[in-house]
Amino acid sequence: MTCRWLAGMITRAEGPDGPVALRVIAPITGRRDKAYEELIAEELDAAVSAMSSQSIASPDFVAGVCATLSWTWQHSGRPPIEVEQPDVRRTAEASHGRHAAGGDSLPR
């Protein structure tokens, strides 16, 4: 949900006159505004406040929001999910037209 909000994802819902497009809501405050700098900072503050509250219904969800926003917005902590890093050498070779069987396809 947090990543969808950060990306500005639009969803469809059934309205009285048919489908309507709706922006994904912010995970803690429930705002439907598109994520921008000030709102991201406010959402992170709201998540941190919710973490210290004794009455949060879903502490794991709030912790996930905190981890995601801290990593994406403040560049702190570990990524909220483990992502395998691409083999840069193999990616670079593929983008230069090299292939395993025939070597270079570009003249040197």
CORLINTA-V366155 format. One record per residue. RES is the residue in one small letter. PHI is phi in whole degrees, 0 to 359 (NA if undefined). NEAR is the number of other ideal C-beta (glycine too) atoms within 8 Angstrom. Layout:
res=RES phi=PHI near=NEAR
res=RES phi=PHI near=NEAR
//
This chain:
res=m phi=NA near=8
res=t phi=296 near=10
res=c phi=295 near=7
res=r phi=296 near=8
res=w phi=294 near=14
res=l phi=300 near=10
res=a phi=280 near=7
res=g phi=74 near=9
res=m phi=296 near=8
res=i phi=250 near=8
res=t phi=243 near=8
res=r phi=250 near=8
res=a phi=225 near=7
res=e phi=277 near=6
res=g phi=256 near=7
res=p phi=297 near=2
res=d phi=252 near=4
res=g phi=117 near=5
res=p phi=294 near=7
res=v phi=231 near=9
res=a phi=270 near=7
res=l phi=229 near=9
res=r phi=287 near=11
res=v phi=298 near=10
res=i phi=279 near=9
res=a phi=295 near=12
res=p phi=294 near=10
res=i phi=256 near=10
res=t phi=277 near=7
res=g phi=77 near=6
res=r phi=293 near=8
res=r phi=259 near=7
res=d phi=288 near=8
res=k phi=296 near=6
res=a phi=293 near=11
res=y phi=217 near=7
res=e phi=315 near=5
res=e phi=296 near=6
res=l phi=290 near=12
res=i phi=296 near=13
res=a phi=298 near=9
res=e phi=294 near=9
res=e phi=294 near=17
res=l phi=296 near=13
res=d phi=300 near=8
res=a phi=295 near=10
res=a phi=293 near=14
res=v phi=296 near=9
res=s phi=297 near=8
res=a phi=295 near=10
res=m phi=297 near=11
res=s phi=275 near=5
res=s phi=283 near=7
res=q phi=279 near=3
res=s phi=249 near=4
res=i phi=285 near=9
res=a phi=284 near=3
res=s phi=226 near=6
res=p phi=299 near=7
res=d phi=293 near=6
res=f phi=298 near=8
res=v phi=297 near=13
res=a phi=297 near=9
res=g phi=295 near=10
res=v phi=297 near=14
res=c phi=301 near=12
res=a phi=297 near=11
res=t phi=294 near=12
res=l phi=291 near=14
res=s phi=297 near=11
res=w phi=289 near=13
res=t phi=282 near=8
res=w phi=267 near=9
res=q phi=258 near=7
res=h phi=54 near=5
res=s phi=237 near=5
res=g phi=80 near=5
res=r phi=270 near=5
res=p phi=303 near=6
res=p phi=293 near=7
res=i phi=226 near=4
res=e phi=277 near=4
res=v phi=236 near=5
res=e phi=291 near=4
res=q phi=283 near=5
res=p phi=290 near=6
res=d phi=284 near=6
res=v phi=299 near=7
res=r phi=299 near=6
res=r phi=294 near=8
res=t phi=296 near=9
res=a phi=295 near=8
res=e phi=297 near=8
res=a phi=296 near=9
res=s phi=286 near=6
res=h phi=259 near=8
res=g phi=83 near=8
res=r phi=276 near=9
res=h phi=218 near=8
res=a phi=297 near=3
res=a phi=281 near=3
res=g phi=247 near=6
res=g phi=73 near=5
res=d phi=282 near=9
res=s phi=259 near=7
res=l phi=255 near=7
res=p phi=292 near=3
res=r phi=265 near=3
//
